[in-house]
Amino acid sequence: MRNEDTDEEVTCPICGVVDDMCAHIVASIDRTFSETHAGEFYERETEFRALVEEAFLPHLQKGVKMDWGGGILNELWSEAVANYSAEYEEVALDGFCFYQLVDELFTEAGAIEPAGPIIDDGPPGMSSAVSLYYSEDPKQIVDDAYSRLVEMLKRQ
Ligand SMILES: [Zn+2]
């Protein structure tokens, strides 16, 4: 992975290891293909998704208008409303909005982001925009982000 502007390889701001290969990774997220590749968050992403889905579902079932305090959570909600089918009762979380939310949570929790834009060169025509988050204590950042999300969803 490299900084697209400087062409320099991305290294961990704490230990200097390249890419997402060290223990300081909170999350390595491919923003182009909307998927998580590594880090503490890789193990716990389903918990975050379940939290949002469980908060959204009862309101989707009732078909009520909701305001989650503005911002990205409202956008994620609008997408879920647009994609909701009463037949399947499934909450569809838009990948782009979901990772915007995750970005906000990690930033507020104090994760360190190397200078970007970061790009992962795949095969020709397949390069991805990547978000990398680091911390001395990735578990604490993910725990903190999770608590923040719980609070955001409680506003209702
Ligand atoms: Zn490191």
Boltz pocket constraint, residues with backbone or C-beta under 6 A from the ligand:
constraints:
  - pocket:
      binder: B
      contacts: [[A, 12], [A, 13], [A, 14], [A, 15], [A, 16], [A, 17], [A, 22], [A, 23], [A, 24], [A, 25]]
      max_distance: 6.0
